[in-house]
Amino acid sequence: MSNNLLKVYNKSTDIDNALPPVSELLDRVKYTTTRYRDLDGEEKEFDYRELADADGYPIPMPVDRENYGTVDSSAYYWVTGHCDWLNVQTAMDRHLYRRVGQPIRLLDFGCASCRFLRHPAVFGGEKYDIWGCDFAVENVNWNKRHFPPSIKTFLNNANPHLPFPDNYFDVITAFSVFTHIDQFEDAWLLELRRITQPGGLLYLTTQNDAMWNCYLESPYLLEHLKRANKVSANKIHVDEDLFRSPMPESRMVFRMSDREVYNCNVWHSNEYLRANWGRYFKIHDICDRGHNNWQSPVLLSPK
Ligand SMILES: C[S@@+](CC[C@H](N)C(=O)[O-])C[C@H]1O[C@@H](n2cnc3c(N)ncnc32)[C@H](O)[C@@H]1O
């Protein structure tokens, strides 16, 4: 079968040239204190020097981490995963029904090279049963090469199915994944709902109303989205003016390339999330910009 039919995503990789652990990259940063936004929108600060010493796993090259940052900003790449981990722990404390005496079964859907998962693996230890999946085989290969087998990652297909029984996971996270899924959004939501236990928690990040005007603050993000203007499928022109007014539609999909999969940039208004995601889930919270200021986690439990 061709990759087309399998509908996975093929990307570049530099799997043999992983960077050293984050503790060996700290000489490239000025400070080891960092600020992040918690789930209540408060700015918090912490020093990550000692935390970094605990993580002995290599850091992926930018091409193997979805081009997040540069080699020189690799410590910051690591820190973003830690900030997500701090916020996921808060969300679990607030909304997860914990099964007594059982490890927390955690799946990171669209895990890439474990930017997030390495943190529960290092800091959560045996309290977690850790799984990740992605439809880019290069990401899965990277994880298998550079992480121990206790971090279980596998390749999934772009069609909405995952190989688990009903109610299997306690927690499912997806960082910047539903920002790239177009037609199969509902089907993926329903599949994630199927494999989450009643009382479980889903932590899915979105670009919502709170992010819309922020594109004006970020020439980098705006330039990136302007690439949509070159793709004929888009009817809405991307320019500064678009972001000066409220989001014109409650869900917006910008086609970014002619690839079959992983080809779009998706926005969800809070109104859309409540009306549509709310059909399948109880929505606990939408935490504006709680994913490293870039996106807003939506905290959900199966209905
Ligand atoms: C923007 S990246 C974010 C990566 C990672 N979640 C993080 O926060 O570092 C989106 C990731 O989702 C994956 N992805 C997108 N759609 C997917 C799907 N339907 N199934 C599995 N993985 C998907 C991509 O291959 C990519 O690794």
PDBQT file of the ligand as one rigid body, heavy atoms in Angstrom, charges set to zero:
ROOT
HETATM    1  C1  LIG A 401       2.434  21.296  15.855  1.00  0.00    +0.000 C 
HETATM    2  S1  LIG A 401       2.986  19.701  16.138  1.00  0.00    +0.000 S 
HETATM    3  C2  LIG A 401       2.942  19.568  17.911  1.00  0.00    +0.000 C 
HETATM    4  C3  LIG A 401       3.783  18.438  18.417  1.00  0.00    +0.000 C 
HETATM    5  C4  LIG A 401       3.670  18.112  19.887  1.00  0.00    +0.000 C 
HETATM    6  N1  LIG A 401       2.305  17.837  20.269  1.00  0.00    +0.000 N 
HETATM    7  C5  LIG A 401       4.228  19.244  20.727  1.00  0.00    +0.000 C 
HETATM    8  O1  LIG A 401       3.444  19.934  21.370  1.00  0.00    +0.000 OA
HETATM    9  O2  LIG A 401       5.451  19.422  20.724  1.00  0.00    +0.000 OA
HETATM   10  C6  LIG A 401       1.614  18.687  15.647  1.00  0.00    +0.000 C 
HETATM   11  C7  LIG A 401       1.913  17.218  15.757  1.00  0.00    +0.000 C 
HETATM   12  O3  LIG A 401       0.712  16.493  15.590  1.00  0.00    +0.000 OA
HETATM   13  C8  LIG A 401       0.911  15.429  14.694  1.00  0.00    +0.000 C 
HETATM   14  N2  LIG A 401      -0.399  15.158  14.107  1.00  0.00    +0.000 N 
HETATM   15  C9  LIG A 401      -1.208  16.013  13.439  1.00  0.00    +0.000 A 
HETATM   16  N3  LIG A 401      -2.361  15.391  13.091  1.00  0.00    +0.000 NA
HETATM   17  C10 LIG A 401      -2.279  14.133  13.585  1.00  0.00    +0.000 A 
HETATM   18  C11 LIG A 401      -3.135  12.998  13.564  1.00  0.00    +0.000 A 
HETATM   19  N4  LIG A 401      -4.329  13.020  12.949  1.00  0.00    +0.000 N 
HETATM   20  N5  LIG A 401      -2.734  11.866  14.169  1.00  0.00    +0.000 NA
HETATM   21  C12 LIG A 401      -1.524  11.830  14.790  1.00  0.00    +0.000 A 
HETATM   22  N6  LIG A 401      -0.657  12.850  14.830  1.00  0.00    +0.000 NA
HETATM   23  C13 LIG A 401      -1.030  13.990  14.237  1.00  0.00    +0.000 A 
HETATM   24  C14 LIG A 401       1.992  15.919  13.737  1.00  0.00    +0.000 C 
HETATM   25  O4  LIG A 401       2.678  14.874  13.081  1.00  0.00    +0.000 OA
HETATM   26  C15 LIG A 401       2.889  16.702  14.705  1.00  0.00    +0.000 C 
HETATM   27  O5  LIG A 401       3.834  15.886  15.317  1.00  0.00    +0.000 OA
ENDROOT
TORSDOF 0
